[in-house]
Amino acid sequence: MKETIEQVTEQAHDAAIATRVQVDEAREALKRRMRRARRQGGATIVEYALLVGLIAVAAITAIIALGEGVSELFQDIADEIPEVDTPS
C-alpha cells in the first residue's frame, strides 16, 4: 500500500510539472502573438499615414493644376447665361 501511495504521489507530481510546462509554453506563445500584433499594428499606422499624405499631395497638385482651367470654364458658362430682368 505504501508503494501505491508513493506511486500515485509521484504521478501527481509529474502531472503537475507537465501542466506547469504547458502553461509556461502557452504563456510564451501568447506573448509572441501579442508582440507580433503590436508590430503589425504599428506598421499599419505608418502605412495609413503615408497613404493619407500621398492622397493630400495628389489632391493639392490636382487643384493647383486644374484650378485655373476650371475657374475659366465656370466663368465662360456664367457669361453665356443670359441675365434675367427681375420685376421691381
All heavy atoms as an XYZ file, in Angstrom:
669
protein
N       0.822     -1.188      0.000
C       0.000      0.000      0.000
C       0.867      1.254      0.000
O       0.526      2.219     -0.677
C      -0.910     -0.018      1.224
C      -1.740      1.187      1.370
S      -3.395      0.745      0.957
C      -4.295      1.957      1.726
N       1.963      1.232      0.759
C       2.852      2.372      0.836
C       3.447      2.686     -0.535
O       3.568      3.845     -0.919
C       3.954      2.108      1.848
C       4.829      3.292      2.091
C       5.808      2.993      3.190
C       6.660      4.207      3.453
N       7.622      4.010      4.485
N       3.772      1.629     -1.292
C       4.316      1.834     -2.640
C       3.265      2.469     -3.545
O       3.587      3.305     -4.382
C       4.775      0.506     -3.226
C       6.006     -0.045     -2.552
C       6.397     -1.396     -3.105
O       5.918     -1.779     -4.186
O       7.179     -2.084     -2.452
N       2.038      2.099     -3.405
C       0.971      2.641     -4.228
C       0.793      4.135     -3.957
O       0.639      4.932     -4.883
C      -0.344      1.900     -3.961
O      -0.134      0.503     -4.118
C      -1.429      2.358     -4.898
N       0.827      4.532     -2.687
C       0.685      5.949     -2.337
C       1.856      6.746     -2.912
O       1.679      7.826     -3.459
C       0.590      6.128     -0.807
C      -0.731      5.546     -0.301
C       0.696      7.602     -0.422
C      -0.873      5.539      1.198
N       3.049      6.190     -2.805
C       4.223      6.862     -3.347
C       4.129      6.969     -4.874
O       4.483      7.994     -5.462
C       5.498      6.128     -2.943
C       5.852      6.302     -1.482
C       7.070      5.483     -1.078
O       7.657      4.802     -1.941
O       7.429      5.534      0.101
N       3.618      5.924     -5.519
C       3.477      5.932     -6.971
C       2.449      6.987     -7.409
O       2.665      7.728     -8.353
C       3.060      4.558     -7.487
C       4.159      3.524     -7.412
C       3.663      2.137     -7.793
O       2.452      1.881     -7.824
N       4.591      1.232     -8.054
N       1.335      7.017     -6.692
C       0.296      7.992     -7.021
C       0.824      9.410     -6.784
O       0.587     10.314     -7.592
C      -0.982      7.730     -6.196
C      -1.966      8.870     -6.322
C      -1.610      6.415     -6.613
N       1.550      9.610     -5.686
C       2.116     10.920     -5.390
C       3.103     11.326     -6.477
O       3.106     12.473     -6.939
C       2.814     10.905     -4.018
O       1.879     10.492     -3.028
C       3.381     12.256     -3.661
N       3.939     10.388     -6.899
C       4.911     10.671     -7.950
C       4.212     10.982     -9.281
O       4.596     11.908     -9.992
C       5.855      9.481     -8.127
C       7.001      9.780     -9.066
C       8.002      8.618     -9.120
O       8.211      7.974     -8.087
O       8.533      8.403    -10.214
N       3.155     10.239     -9.593
C       2.406     10.504    -10.821
C       1.731     11.881    -10.762
O       1.707     12.610    -11.747
C       1.352      9.408    -11.046
C       1.935      8.075    -11.445
C       0.874      6.985    -11.516
O      -0.268      7.184    -11.105
N       1.269      5.821    -12.025
N       1.198     12.214     -9.613
C       0.555     13.522     -9.454
C       1.593     14.635     -9.588
O       1.332     15.669    -10.228
C      -0.148     13.608     -8.106
N       2.747     14.419     -9.013
C       3.828     15.404     -9.109
C       4.260     15.567    -10.575
O       4.427     16.694    -11.056
C       5.010     14.976     -8.233
C       6.146     15.935     -8.252
N       6.073     17.184     -7.698
C       7.395     15.835     -8.779
C       7.213     17.810     -7.876
N       8.047     17.008     -8.527
N       4.430     14.454    -11.288
C       4.804     14.505    -12.707
C       3.730     15.221    -13.534
O       4.038     16.003    -14.436
C       5.035     13.091    -13.257
C       6.291     12.434    -12.683
O       7.131     13.160    -12.091
O       6.426     11.197    -12.812
N       2.462     14.951    -13.228
C       1.362     15.606    -13.945
C       1.362     17.107    -13.663
O       1.116     17.918    -14.569
C       0.024     14.991    -13.545
N       1.648     17.485    -12.434
C       1.703     18.898    -12.083
C       2.839     19.591    -12.823
O       2.670     20.718    -13.332
C       1.861     19.073    -10.577
N       3.983     18.935    -12.924
C       5.113     19.511    -13.656
C       4.763     19.649    -15.135
O       5.037     20.679    -15.761
C       6.382     18.661    -13.453
C       6.872     18.800    -12.010
C       7.471     19.074    -14.433
C       8.019     17.872    -11.655
N       4.145     18.612    -15.722
C       3.759     18.655    -17.131
C       2.755     19.782    -17.383
O       2.844     20.498    -18.382
C       3.183     17.314    -17.563
N       1.815     19.946    -16.465
C       0.825     21.015    -16.601
C       1.499     22.375    -16.518
O       1.185     23.288    -17.294
C      -0.253     20.894    -15.504
O      -0.864     19.612    -15.616
C      -1.294     21.973    -15.633
N       2.446     22.505    -15.598
C       3.184     23.771    -15.451
C       3.958     24.097    -16.726
O       3.984     25.244    -17.181
C       4.132     23.679    -14.244
C       4.980     24.875    -14.017
C       4.146     26.078    -13.733
N       4.983     27.252    -13.677
C       4.656     28.354    -13.079
N       3.500     28.454    -12.475
N       5.458     29.370    -13.081
N       4.566     23.089    -17.333
C       5.299     23.292    -18.588
C       4.343     23.737    -19.687
O       4.649     24.662    -20.451
C       6.055     22.001    -18.988
C       6.584     22.091    -20.407
C       7.186     21.726    -18.016
N       3.179     23.110    -19.765
C       2.195     23.502    -20.782
C       1.715     24.937    -20.573
O       1.556     25.695    -21.532
C       0.999     22.546    -20.769
C       1.317     21.169    -21.314
C       0.128     20.223    -21.179
O      -0.788     20.469    -20.392
N       0.167     19.145    -21.939
N       1.490     25.302    -19.332
C       1.058     26.671    -19.026
C       2.148     27.669    -19.431
O       1.864     28.711    -20.040
C       0.703     26.817    -17.530
C       0.552     28.272    -17.126
C      -0.559     26.040    -17.212
N       3.395     27.357    -19.109
C       4.503     28.242    -19.478
C       4.631     28.374    -20.996
O       4.849     29.469    -21.515
C       5.818     27.741    -18.882
C       5.891     27.933    -17.368
O       5.095     28.731    -16.834
O       6.740     27.275    -16.735
N       4.482     27.261    -21.718
C       4.556     27.297    -23.183
C       3.409     28.129    -23.760
O       3.619     28.918    -24.689
C       4.522     25.885    -23.758
C       5.799     25.103    -23.514
C       5.686     23.642    -23.934
O       4.581     23.194    -24.311
O       6.718     22.946    -23.886
N       2.220     27.971    -23.211
C       1.072     28.742    -23.685
C       1.274     30.228    -23.405
O       0.947     31.083    -24.241
C      -0.210     28.251    -23.016
N       1.828     30.562    -22.251
C       2.094     31.955    -21.899
C       3.103     32.571    -22.870
O       2.917     33.687    -23.352
C       2.616     32.039    -20.462
C       2.856     33.472    -20.000
C       3.325     33.542    -18.561
N       2.244     33.107    -17.689
C       2.396     32.265    -16.670
N       3.583     31.771    -16.393
N       1.374     31.931    -15.917
N       4.168     31.833    -23.181
C       5.171     32.330    -24.122
C       4.584     32.502    -25.523
O       4.880     33.471    -26.217
C       6.379     31.393    -24.157
C       7.239     31.457    -22.915
C       7.776     32.863    -22.651
O       8.230     33.529    -23.609
O       7.719     33.288    -21.491
N       3.746     31.558    -25.948
C       3.101     31.666    -27.265
C       2.207     32.895    -27.310
O       2.181     33.621    -28.320
C       2.297     30.403    -27.564
N       1.480     33.168    -26.244
C       0.623     34.344    -26.186
C       1.450     35.630    -26.237
O       1.095     36.580    -26.934
C      -0.232     34.310    -24.917
C      -1.182     35.479    -24.717
C      -2.187     35.550    -25.864
C      -1.908     35.357    -23.389
N       2.568     35.654    -25.530
C       3.444     36.825    -25.560
C       3.973     37.066    -26.970
O       4.022     38.204    -27.438
C       4.623     36.640    -24.603
C       4.262     36.800    -23.152
C       5.492     36.597    -22.286
C       5.183     36.649    -20.819
N       6.375     36.397    -19.993
N       4.363     35.983    -27.664
C       4.851     36.131    -29.045
C       3.763     36.692    -29.954
O       4.008     37.570    -30.773
C       5.343     34.782    -29.585
C       6.709     34.373    -29.054
C       7.262     33.188    -29.833
N       6.407     32.014    -29.799
C       6.436     31.062    -28.865
N       7.286     31.158    -27.860
N       5.628     30.027    -28.933
N       2.537     36.189    -29.804
C       1.428     36.688    -30.623
C       1.151     38.155    -30.355
O       0.887     38.934    -31.266
C       0.162     35.882    -30.349
C       0.148     34.545    -31.012
C      -1.215     33.893    -30.880
N      -1.063     32.460    -30.965
C      -1.623     31.582    -30.168
N      -2.422     31.988    -29.210
N      -1.421     30.298    -30.320
N       1.210     38.548    -29.084
C       0.949     39.943    -28.727
C       2.032     40.856    -29.293
O       1.739     41.934    -29.805
C       0.845     40.089    -27.217
C      -0.418     39.467    -26.638
S      -0.481     39.496    -24.850
C      -0.608     41.237    -24.549
N       3.310     40.424    -29.224
C       4.389     41.224    -29.795
C       4.210     41.373    -31.300
O       4.387     42.446    -31.860
C       5.747     40.578    -29.496
C       6.264     40.915    -28.119
C       7.696     40.422    -27.947
N       7.733     39.644    -26.724
C       7.998     38.356    -26.621
N       8.306     37.652    -27.676
N       7.986     37.751    -25.461
N       3.861     40.282    -31.959
C       3.656     40.306    -33.406
C       2.500     41.242    -33.756
O       2.580     42.015    -34.704
C       3.373     38.894    -33.925
C       3.394     38.790    -35.426
C       3.180     37.364    -35.929
N       3.837     36.345    -35.145
C       3.214     35.287    -34.603
N       1.919     35.105    -34.786
N       3.879     34.398    -33.903
N       1.421     41.188    -32.988
C       0.261     42.049    -33.241
C       0.632     43.515    -33.058
O       0.206     44.376    -33.823
C      -0.895     41.674    -32.318
N       1.447     43.828    -32.043
C       1.871     45.210    -31.822
C       2.720     45.709    -32.980
O       2.560     46.824    -33.447
C       2.675     45.326    -30.526
C       1.814     45.664    -29.351
C       2.665     45.990    -28.146
N       2.333     44.996    -27.152
C       3.203     44.292    -26.444
N       4.481     44.479    -26.594
N       2.809     43.410    -25.579
N       3.645     44.869    -33.456
C       4.491     45.278    -34.581
C       3.648     45.497    -35.827
O       3.839     46.451    -36.558
C       5.557     44.213    -34.859
C       6.702     44.231    -33.874
C       7.858     43.403    -34.382
N       7.492     42.038    -34.702
C       7.637     40.995    -33.908
N       8.133     41.153    -32.708
N       7.296     39.786    -34.307
N       2.699     44.627    -36.090
C       1.854     44.770    -37.261
C       0.965     46.003    -37.135
O       0.750     46.708    -38.103
C       0.992     43.527    -37.466
C       1.801     42.327    -37.904
C       0.962     41.060    -37.965
O      -0.134     41.018    -37.433
N       1.500     40.034    -38.586
N       0.456     46.266    -35.954
C      -0.373     47.449    -35.753
C       0.412     48.721    -35.984
O      -0.071     49.652    -36.613
N       1.635     48.788    -35.507
C       2.470     49.953    -35.716
C       2.774     50.170    -37.182
O       2.752     51.287    -37.685
N       3.058     49.092    -37.898
C       3.337     49.210    -39.329
C       2.085     49.692    -40.058
O       2.169     50.480    -40.993
C       3.806     47.877    -39.887
N       0.943     49.245    -39.648
C      -0.301     49.643    -40.300
C      -0.548     51.137    -40.117
O      -0.951     51.813    -41.058
C      -1.480     48.831    -39.724
O      -1.206     47.452    -39.899
C      -2.766     49.176    -40.424
N      -0.281     51.659    -38.944
C      -0.469     53.088    -38.687
C       0.446     53.904    -39.584
O       0.032     54.905    -40.172
C      -0.225     53.405    -37.191
C      -1.333     52.789    -36.340
C      -0.129     54.907    -36.958
C      -1.058     52.831    -34.865
N       1.685     53.479    -39.707
C       2.634     54.184    -40.571
C       2.168     54.125    -42.022
O       2.218     55.123    -42.747
C       4.049     53.581    -40.427
C       4.990     54.145    -41.471
C       4.585     53.828    -39.028
N       1.704     52.970    -42.449
C       1.223     52.833    -43.825
C       0.028     53.748    -44.091
O      -0.040     54.394    -45.140
C       0.838     51.385    -44.112
C       2.043     50.462    -44.163
C       1.663     49.001    -44.140
O       0.458     48.685    -44.028
O       2.573     48.170    -44.245
N      -0.915     53.812    -43.152
C      -2.069     54.695    -43.319
C      -1.630     56.161    -43.370
O      -2.145     56.952    -44.153
C      -3.088     54.499    -42.208
C      -3.951     53.278    -42.388
C      -4.170     52.402    -41.341
C      -4.552     53.001    -43.610
C      -4.958     51.275    -41.500
C      -5.340     51.888    -43.775
C      -5.544     51.027    -42.720
O      -6.321     49.922    -42.888
N      -0.687     56.540    -42.536
C      -0.202     57.917    -42.531
C       0.443     58.267    -43.868
O       0.207     59.345    -44.417
C       0.788     58.126    -41.385
N       1.246     57.359    -44.402
C       1.856     57.598    -45.716
C       0.794     57.709    -46.799
O       0.875     58.571    -47.682
C       2.841     56.477    -46.055
C       4.147     56.480    -45.263
C       4.944     55.219    -45.561
C       4.963     57.708    -45.600
N      -0.201     56.845    -46.730
C      -1.269     56.870    -47.726
C      -2.042     58.189    -47.674
O      -2.311     58.810    -48.715
C      -2.216     55.691    -47.496
C      -3.275     55.435    -48.538
C      -2.645     55.155    -49.885
C      -4.148     54.261    -48.120
N      -2.374     58.648    -46.487
C      -3.092     59.922    -46.335
C      -2.233     61.076    -46.855
O      -2.728     61.971    -47.547
C      -3.493     60.148    -44.860
C      -3.944     61.576    -44.612
C      -4.577     59.172    -44.460
N      -0.942     61.035    -46.562
C      -0.039     62.077    -47.056
C       0.028     62.104    -48.578
O      -0.014     63.172    -49.195
N       0.134     60.935    -49.195
C       0.183     60.869    -50.658
C      -1.118     61.357    -51.289
O      -1.103     62.061    -52.302
C       0.486     59.438    -51.108
C       1.913     58.962    -50.857
C       2.045     57.476    -51.187
C       2.899     59.774    -51.678
N      -2.243     61.005    -50.696
C      -3.536     61.479    -51.212
C      -3.625     62.992    -51.104
O      -4.108     63.672    -52.024
C      -4.709     60.795    -50.477
C      -4.761     59.306    -50.863
C      -6.024     61.477    -50.765
C      -5.722     58.482    -50.036
N      -3.156     63.551    -49.995
C      -3.190     65.003    -49.819
C      -2.311     65.693    -50.866
O      -2.726     66.695    -51.468
C      -2.727     65.377    -48.414
N      -1.122     65.160    -51.105
C      -0.229     65.748    -52.106
C      -0.866     65.669    -53.485
O      -0.837     66.639    -54.261
C       1.155     65.053    -52.087
C       1.981     65.434    -53.302
C       1.893     65.399    -50.809
N      -1.476     64.524    -53.814
C      -2.134     64.368    -55.116
C      -3.294     65.350    -55.264
O      -3.481     65.959    -56.331
C      -2.621     62.928    -55.291
N      -4.083     65.525    -54.210
C      -5.228     66.444    -54.266
C      -4.754     67.881    -54.446
O      -5.313     68.636    -55.261
C      -6.070     66.320    -52.999
N      -3.737     68.280    -53.711
C      -3.217     69.649    -53.829
C      -2.656     69.889    -55.226
O      -2.908     70.928    -55.846
C      -2.149     69.918    -52.739
C      -2.821     69.962    -51.366
C      -1.384     71.204    -53.020
C      -1.854     69.956    -50.202
N      -1.921     68.909    -55.751
C      -1.363     69.030    -57.101
C      -2.472     69.157    -58.135
O      -2.394     69.991    -59.046
C      -0.472     67.815    -57.419
O       0.547     67.718    -56.422
C       0.158     67.935    -58.790
N      -3.517     68.346    -58.008
C      -4.630     68.396    -58.959
C      -5.361     69.738    -58.873
O      -5.717     70.323    -59.902
C      -5.598     67.253    -58.688
N      -5.561     70.248    -57.681
C      -6.250     71.534    -57.521
C      -5.429     72.659    -58.133
O      -5.965     73.529    -58.836
C      -6.546     71.806    -56.027
C      -7.621     70.848    -55.530
C      -6.964     73.246    -55.807
C      -7.792     70.841    -54.033
N      -4.136     72.645    -57.911
C      -3.271     73.692    -58.471
C      -3.253     73.599    -59.997
O      -3.375     74.602    -60.700
C      -1.846     73.588    -57.895
C      -1.859     73.993    -56.419
C      -0.872     74.454    -58.682
C      -0.550     73.731    -55.695
N      -3.130     72.366    -60.527
C      -3.024     72.189    -61.975
C      -4.333     72.501    -62.688
O      -4.343     73.095    -63.762
C      -2.582     70.763    -62.285
N      -5.445     72.112    -62.102
C      -6.732     72.263    -62.763
C      -7.516     73.483    -62.311
O      -8.501     73.851    -62.945
C      -7.583     71.010    -62.534
C      -6.992     69.691    -63.048
C      -7.885     68.538    -62.628
C      -6.821     69.733    -64.547
N      -7.101     74.096    -61.251
C      -7.865     75.194    -60.651
C      -8.154     76.323    -61.607
O      -9.297     76.770    -61.744
N      -7.128     76.831    -62.287
C      -7.313     77.966    -63.199
C      -8.215     77.587    -64.367
O      -9.105     78.345    -64.749
C      -5.948     78.446    -63.710
C      -6.000     79.722    -64.511
C      -6.414     80.920    -63.672
O      -6.088     80.951    -62.465
O      -7.069     81.811    -64.223
N      -8.016     76.403    -64.936
C      -8.838     75.961    -66.070
C     -10.299     75.799    -65.685
O     -11.205     76.192    -66.432
N     -10.542     75.228    -64.529
C     -11.924     75.036    -64.063
C     -12.567     76.385    -63.779
O     -13.735     76.630    -64.118
C     -11.963     74.114    -62.820
C     -13.347     74.085    -62.209
C     -11.495     72.714    -63.172
N     -11.812     77.295    -63.201
C     -12.341     78.629    -62.922
C     -12.729     79.339    -64.219
O     -13.800     79.963    -64.304
C     -11.295     79.444    -62.161
O     -11.758     80.746    -61.942
N     -11.875     79.256    -65.235
C     -12.189     79.865    -66.535
C     -13.415     79.216    -67.173
O     -14.254     79.906    -67.762
C     -10.988     79.756    -67.466
C      -9.828     80.647    -67.081
C      -8.603     80.423    -67.961
O      -8.691     79.664    -68.947
O      -7.553     81.007    -67.641
N     -13.527     77.891    -67.053
C     -14.680     77.182    -67.608
C     -15.974     77.659    -66.967
O     -16.949     77.955    -67.658
C     -14.520     75.671    -67.410
C     -15.676     74.791    -67.877
C     -15.827     74.887    -69.397
C     -15.476     73.360    -67.454
N     -15.996     77.787    -65.650
C     -17.194     78.266    -64.969
C     -17.504     79.713    -65.345
O     -18.664     80.096    -65.490
C     -17.064     78.122    -63.445
C     -17.358     76.734    -62.936
C     -16.375     75.976    -62.325
C     -18.627     76.199    -63.059
C     -16.652     74.707    -61.853
C     -18.918     74.928    -62.586
C     -17.923     74.181    -61.983
N     -16.463     80.519    -65.509
C     -16.689     81.912    -65.898
C     -17.279     81.985    -67.303
O     -18.199     82.765    -67.557
C     -15.378     82.705    -65.837
C     -15.565     84.183    -66.059
C     -16.493     84.811    -65.014
O     -16.352     84.572    -63.818
N     -17.465     85.593    -65.482
N     -16.797     81.146    -68.232
C     -17.355     81.105    -69.584
C     -18.818     80.683    -69.561
O     -19.655     81.262    -70.279
C     -16.548     80.147    -70.475
C     -15.155     80.670    -70.768
O     -14.914     81.882    -70.573
O     -14.303     79.853    -71.202
N     -19.134     79.712    -68.753
C     -20.529     79.259    -68.632
C     -21.395     80.380    -68.059
O     -22.497     80.651    -68.541
C     -20.624     77.986    -67.777
C     -19.962     76.812    -68.499
C     -22.072     77.663    -67.430
C     -19.800     75.567    -67.664
N     -20.890     81.052    -67.039
C     -21.641     82.151    -66.428
C     -21.862     83.287    -67.423
O     -22.932     83.923    -67.431
C     -20.909     82.656    -65.188
N     -20.861     83.557    -68.288
C     -21.002     84.614    -69.288
C     -22.054     84.270    -70.338
O     -22.702     85.144    -70.890
C     -19.659     84.878    -69.970
C     -18.651     85.516    -69.023
O     -19.076     86.060    -67.982
O     -17.431     85.442    -69.318
N     -22.244     82.988    -70.602
C     -23.200     82.543    -71.613
C     -24.644     82.548    -71.101
O     -25.578     82.559    -71.900
C     -22.848     81.131    -72.101
C     -21.554     81.046    -72.866
C     -21.618     81.827    -74.173
O     -22.664     81.793    -74.859
O     -20.617     82.478    -74.508
N     -24.828     82.539    -69.819
C     -26.185     82.530    -69.269
C     -26.753     83.943    -69.364
O     -26.140     84.905    -68.904
C     -26.181     82.062    -67.803
C     -25.680     80.623    -67.717
C     -27.551     82.203    -67.175
C     -25.488     80.120    -66.310
N     -27.917     84.054    -70.020
C     -28.491     85.402    -70.151
C     -28.969     85.944    -68.806
O     -29.451     85.195    -67.951
C     -29.656     85.222    -71.115
C     -30.002     83.774    -71.012
C     -28.768     83.056    -70.650
N     -28.819     87.252    -68.679
C     -29.308     87.876    -67.442
C     -30.799     88.022    -67.518
O     -31.371     88.329    -68.561
C     -28.656     89.230    -67.263
C     -27.192     89.150    -66.936
C     -26.606     90.518    -66.593
O     -27.359     91.416    -66.157
O     -25.397     90.666    -66.764
N     -31.447     87.789    -66.438
C     -32.903     87.877    -66.388
C     -33.241     89.130    -65.596
O     -32.753     89.359    -64.497
C     -33.489     86.619    -65.686
C     -34.992     86.747    -65.576
C     -33.072     85.365    -66.421
N     -34.112     89.948    -66.209
C     -34.579     91.153    -65.509
C     -35.597     90.733    -64.464
O     -36.560     90.027    -64.765
C     -35.205     92.141    -66.483
C     -34.158     92.735    -67.410
O     -32.988     92.838    -66.974
O     -34.510     93.073    -68.545
N     -35.401     91.175    -63.304
C     -36.352     90.876    -62.246
C     -37.286     92.050    -62.070
O     -36.842     93.202    -62.072
C     -35.625     90.584    -60.915
O     -34.813     91.680    -60.579
C     -34.785     89.345    -61.014
N     -38.564     91.786    -61.974
C     -39.504     92.886    -61.769
C     -39.280     93.541    -60.412
O     -39.036     92.878    -59.420
C     -40.885     92.238    -61.837
C     -40.669     90.771    -61.814
C     -39.216     90.505    -62.049
N     -39.404     94.847    -60.395
C     -39.175     95.584    -59.149
C     -40.470     95.840    -58.435
O     -41.493     96.091    -58.835
C     -38.523     96.928    -59.414
O     -37.360     96.772    -60.135
